[in-house]
Amino acid sequence: MRCITLASGSKGNCTYIEGESGAILIDAGLSVRETLRRLTEAGGRQDLIRAIFVTHEHGDHMKGLSPLARRLEVPVYATEGTLYSLLTKKIPERKPVRYTTLRYHEPETQDEFVIEAFATSHDAREPCGYLVTSGGARLGFCTDTGIITDRMMAYLKRSDAIVLESNHCTEMLRTGPYPEMLKRRIRSKNGHLSNTDAEKCIRELGQDVTHIRLAHLSEVNNTPDIALKHGKAGLGLFSCDTRLTVASETGPCPCWSDEITL
């Protein structure tokens, strides 16, 4: 299994996960053209994509969803709350998209993949993270959450590799230009995970994972260097055994983001 981050951040999110004979996407926050351009540049294959799984209904995760699903002719999977938010705002389409409801902790099989959704803590209707299994390898995907609960940690500990939010530096957020109301929202339990919280999560995981990708970094309130510093502090003695990378908002980038291979 290989995982390529096509985009990660407030301007768009999309992750490509490829197995032996098929692939899935997590989120579709880019235009169709941009998604397919980045996918091609990263060495992915659109003909392998079997489905799109959505974490929640915010625009940076689904603004390209319907046209991309129609272009690829694949179904969309999301929780009931996410689908409710999506479908109540939609204009009737000439070529409707196939939507399938996911329930927390109930595995869904799609081609060679087994995907299990788990609850995250975000200001959305029914947000989720995913545990993706293929060929015996397991990838944990957990972004857009203000806290890491024990249940979430249990899923992450089952993973061989993890995509984990490391959204902001607490000091940069405190002194930065955002209005106070937005700062409170980001810091809240339904906001975004800070570098410090990501570090604590990584410390608890220890040597259980082979690769951790820090994701959804704020352009204003974080930098890759600061996020990596906290990630390495979390790894501690295991920093030589676990690969640590940072996802880029602008697509696959050899400086900060390379693919996860399991």
Secondary structure as UniProt FT lines:
FT   STRAND          2..7
FT   TURN            10..11
FT   STRAND          14..18
FT   STRAND          23..26
FT   HELIX           32..41
FT   TURN            42..43
FT   HELIX           46..48
FT   STRAND          49..53
FT   HELIX           59..62
FT   TURN            63..64
FT   HELIX           65..72
FT   STRAND          76..79
FT   HELIX           80..87
FT   TURN            88..89
FT   STRAND          99..102
FT   TURN            104..105
FT   STRAND          108..110
FT   TURN            111..112
FT   STRAND          113..119
FT   STRAND          128..134
FT   TURN            135..136
FT   STRAND          137..142
FT   HELIX           150..157
FT   STRAND          161..165
FT   HELIX           170..175
FT   HELIX           180..187
FT   TURN            189..190
FT   HELIX           195..205
FT   TURN            206..207
FT   STRAND          211..215
FT   TURN            219..221
FT   HELIX           224..235
FT   HELIX           236..238
FT   TURN            239..241
FT   STRAND          243..246
FT   TURN            249..250
FT   TURN            254..256
FT   STRAND          260..261
//
